[in-house]
């Protein structure tokens, strides 16, 4: 009986290790293929082969764009951040005519005000809930402490997610309106002096 249990355990462990090895192998192959596609992309850009550039860009990043926009985007200093933003929030931002901008709905001041309001409200709510859960964990006993611990983990994860989203929104705002944000920073620096 013990031999069957040990054999099943070893078989399960070998199966799990094999699966992990296969996943890591597939990830390394994916990176290798992406590196090869990037080399082909750079070659197509240097040869000005429009079809190859647009198709390779679509294969690498999953975005469909015009040739002229791709060329302008590749020349941009923050091209990797812009591509990340286009992939993460395709309906809110766009890159056309060599400019990274908000889409029609996201450029609406009311939409952005409501979005920022709810973002700040959720950060405040999850911060308060995290502190409350921490208090329940510290001062609770038995089941109450366990519930406080579980809610502490959940609320801190949601808080971390909201803070990460706020940083992402700020990055997009800095990319869309760099001159506006630079003007604000210059004004803050002058007032600090």
HELIX and SHEET records of a PDB file:
HELIX    1   1 UNK A    2  UNK A   47  1                                  46    
HELIX    2   2 UNK A   50  UNK A   61  1                                  12    
HELIX    3   3 UNK A   67  UNK A   75  1                                   9    
HELIX    4   4 UNK A   79  UNK A   88  1                                  10    
HELIX    5   5 UNK A  104  UNK A  107  1                                   4    
HELIX    6   6 UNK A  109  UNK A  139  1                                  31    
HELIX    7   7 UNK A  143  UNK A  176  1                                  34    
HELIX    8   8 UNK A  178  UNK A  192  1                                  15    
SHEET    1   A 2 UNK A  93  UNK A  96  0                                        
SHEET    2   A 2 UNK A  99  UNK A 102 -1                                        
END                                                                             
